[in-house]
Amino acid sequence: MSELPKSVRLTEVGPRDGLQIEARILTVDEKLALIDALAAAGLSEIEVGSFVNPKAVPQMATTGELFRRLVKRPGTSYRGLWLNRRGLEQAIATPQIDLHGKLTITASETFIRRNTNRSIDEAFVEMAAWLPLYREVGVTDCSLGVMTAFGCTFEGDIPAQTSIALIARARDIVADGGVRLTALDLADTTGWGNPLLVQRLVGGIRERWPELAIKLHLHDTRGLGIANAIAGLQMGVAEFDGSIGGLGGCPFAGLRGAAGNVCTEDLAFACEELGIATGIDLNQLCEAARLAQSLVGRELPGKVFRAGHRRANSQ
C-alpha cells in the first residue's frame, strides 16, 4: 500500500459515458451548456462524445457538431472516444478535438462481442492497424484502456492475471508499431469490482510495470464506486474518471436501472476530505450536477450536489 497522492486529476466523462444510456436525447446547445459548466468548475479534461454508430448509440450522433461548436476554455482538454478504425479516422478529421493516443482491449470475450461485435483476437489485429494512423498525425505516446478489468456481468470474475496477460500482449503490439505505451485506464465496466480486486490488479501491474501511469474508470453499479476509488488512492493512483451527478451506465452491460459511473462531485468531495487536492471548485461542480439533472429530466444518484459541500455549509 502506498501513501495517498497529494493531488489527483479527475477526467469528466459525463457528456459521453454518462449520456450515452439516457432516453432523452440532448440538443447540441444543451450539451454545450453542460460541457462549459464542467470546464468552468475547473475540470482539466472532459470527454465530449464518441465516434460510434449513431444507430447503436443515438445520443452520440452529434459528436462532430459538438466539437465544431465548442468554445474551448484554456487549460481544459476536450477528448473523444472511438472503438474502431472508422471512429479513429472520424476523430482525426474532427476540428478542435484534443487528439490523444488511445487503445482499448476487453478482458471479457462475451462483453467485447456484445459491445463491438468482434472478438478479443480481432481487436488486437485492429489495434495494430491503428498505430500507423497515430504516427501519421504525430501521436507517439498512447494509453491502453482495459474494459471489464475486474469482472463481467456475463462471465463473472476476471482474474488479475487475465488482465495483466492482455496488457502484456498489447504492450508488445504497441512497441512493434513504433508507439510508446505510457498509461493504463482500468475500467470496471459492469460494476463488478471491489476494493480488494482493485488493489490486487493495481498491485500486480505496479510490480510488473512500475513506469506505467494508472487511471481508474469506476462504476457505482453495486454501491462500491467510492470505496473502490479510495482503494485506488491507497495504492497511489492519482487519476480517475468521473461522471457528473453519477450519470451513466453501459448500454451493453446487461443491466437495467443500475447506477452509473462513479459520481464526479462525490469523488472530488472524498478526495478533499482526505486532504487530496483536485483543482476543482466543488460548489460550481455541484451546480453543473444540478444542470445535468435538469437536462436529462430524472433524478440522478449523486449525493454531494444535494447535501452541499460540508465546509461551505459550516461557514
N, C-alpha and C positions, 0 to 999 in steps of 0.2 A: 504494500500500500504506500502511495506517495503522499507528499504534502499537497494540500489544496492549492490550486493555482491562485496567483494574485489577481488575475483578471481573466475574463472569458470573452469569446467572440460568439455572438448569437446571430445566426442567419434566419431570416424570416421566410418561411415557405408557405404562408397562408394564401397569398394570391394564386399560387399554383397548387400545391398539395392540399391546401385547406379547402379551396373552392371546387376542386375537380369532382367531388361527390355530391355537391349541393344541387338540389332540384331546381332552384331558381337561378336562371342564367343572368348574371350581372351584365349591365351595359359596359361599354368601354369607359364612359365617363365615371361610372360608379367604381370600377376597378382602379382607375387613375386616382380618384379621390382617396381610396384606401391605401394605395401604394405610397402616395405622398404623405399621408398621415403617419405611416410607418417610418418613412425616411425622416420626417420631422421629429420623431421621438428619439432618433439617434441610432437606429439600426444601420449598420455599415454594409450589410449585404441583404438583398431582397431577391427572392426567386419570383420573377414576374409571371411566368407562364411556361407552358411546354409545347413543343412542336410534335404533336401526335395527331393521329387520325381523328378529325372532329366528329366523325360518326360514332367512334368509341367513347370519346370524352368531349361532348358538345361545349362544355364550359371553356375549353381551350381554343375554340375556333378563332378567337380574336387576338391571339398572342402576337401575331405580326403587327397588327394595327396598334396594339398597346405599346410595343416598343417604338414604333414610329412616332407616336404622340407623346411619349414621355417627356416631361420637363425634369431633367436629372438634377439632383442635389449634389453638390461637391462632397466627396467623402463617402458616398454610397455607391456600391457596385450593384448593377441590375443584371441578374443572371437568368438563364433559361435552362430548360431540361429537354433532352432528346433521348430516344430509346433505340434508334436505328440510324442507318446511314442517311436515309432521306431526311429525317429530322435534323441531323447534324448539318446537312447541306442547306436546309432552310435557315438554321441558326446562323451559319456563316454568312448567308446573304442578307441577314436582317440588320438594318441600321440601328445604332445606339445600344445594341447588346454588348455587355462586357463579357466577351467570349473567354472561356477557360477550358482547359483540357479535362474532360470528364469521361470516364469509362464506367461501365456497370456490369456486374455479374450477379447471379442469384444462386443462393445455396440450396434452394428447393426446386427440383425438376418440375413438380406439379405446378408450383406458382408461376415459374417463368413461362410455361406453356399457356397458362390462363392469361398472363399479363401481356406477353409479347408474341404469342403463337410460334415460338421456336424453342429449341432445346438448349441446355447449358452448352453442349458442344458447338451448336450452331452459333450461339452468342460469342463464343471465343473466336470462331472463324471471322465473324463480322467485326469483332474488336480489332483484329489485325488490319482490317481494311480501313478502319478509321484513322490509323496513325499517320499515313501519308498526307491525309487531309489536314490534320493538325499541324504537321510540319510545314505544309504549304502556306498556312496563314500565320506562321511564326510562333505557334504554341509548342513549347519544348518540354514543359512540365505538366503532369496531369494527376488527378485524384482518381481513386477507384472506389466506387460505391458498391457495397455488398448488401443486397436486399435479402430479407428473411435471414439475417445473420445469426439470430438467436433461436429461431424456430419458425414453424409454419402451421397455419390452421389445417392444412391438408396432410402434412407429413409429420407433424409433431415436433419433438425436439431435434435441433440441428446441433450435433456435437461441435465444440470449438475447433477440433482438428479438421472437420469438413470445411469450414470457412477458411481456415488457415491454408489448407491444401489448395483451395481455389485461388486464394490471394497469391500463393507462390506461382501457380500456373500463369495467372495474369501478369505477374511481375516479369516473368521470362518473356512473354509475348511483347510487352511494352519495351523491354530492353532491346529485343531483336528489332523492334520497329524504330529505334533511334529516338525514343521519347523517355523522359525520366519520371518514374513514379515517386511522388513526394508525399502523398497523403491518402488516408483511407476514410471513407464515410460508412460507418457500420449502422445499418438500418434494421430496426425492429418493426418490420413492415406490417405484421399482423398482430402486434402487441403480445408476443409470446415470451418476451424476456422477463427476467427478474434480476435483482441486484447481484446475486451470485453468478448467474450466467454472464452478465456484463463484465464482472471482474475477471472471470475465467478467460473470456475471449480477449479482452484488452490486455490482460497479463500475458497470455500466450503470444500475442502479436508483439508486445514490447520485448519479450525475451528473444524473439527471432529477428525483429526488425526495429530496433530502438530508434532509428533515424526517421521513421515514418510518423508524421503527424496523424492524430486520430480525431475524427469528429463523430458524434453520436446523433443519429436521427431516430428519435424515440416516439412511440405511440402510447397513448394512455388507455388502450383498449380495455384492460383489466385493472385499471386504477394504480398501476405501478410506474407511471411515466416519470414523476418527480423523484421517486425512490431510486429508479434506475439512473437518472441523471446524477443524483448525489453519489451513487456508487461509482459512476464515471469520474466525478470530481475527485473522489477519494483516491482514484488511480492516476490523478494528474491530468485527465482530459480537460482541455480548455476551449473546445469548440463544440457547439451544439446547434441543431436545427430546432426551431420552434414555430408554432402556428398561432396567430393572433386569436385570442378567445378560446383556443382549443378546437378551432375549425379543423375538419379533415377526416381522413379515413380513406383507405384504398378501395376503389370500386371493384377490384379483382380479388379481394382478400377473403371472400366468402362469409362476410359478417354483415349483419343488418342491425342498424341502430347503435352500433358501438361508438364509444368516444373516439375522437380523432387524435391528431398529433399532440405531443406534449405542448402545453399552453405557454406561449412566449412570455407573457407578463407574469405568470405564476413562476416560471423558471427564473426570470430576471429577479423577482422578489426573493426567491430562495437563495440565489447567489448573493444578493445584497445582504441578506440576513446572516450569511456565513462570512461576510467581510470580503467578498469577491467582487471586484469592480466589473461593471458591464458597459459603461459608457452610455447608458440609456436613461432617458427621462421617464421614470416609471409612471408618473401621473399622465404624461402625454400618451404613453403606450396604452394606458387604461382607456383613454379617450378613443384611441384607434380601435380598441376591442369593442367599445360600445357602438362605434360606427359600423364595424363588421357585423355585429348582431343585428343592427337595424337593416343593413343591406340584404342579408340573407333571409331575414324575416322569421327567425326562430331563435329560441333561447340557446345560447352557447354554454358549454360546460366550464369555462374558465371561472376562477374564484376571486382572484385579486381585483379584477375590474369591477366586481360588485361590492366587495368589502372595502376597497380602497387601500391605499398604501398605509401601512400601520404607522409609520413615522409621521406621515402627513396628518393622519387623524389625531395624533397625540399632541400636535402643536397648538 
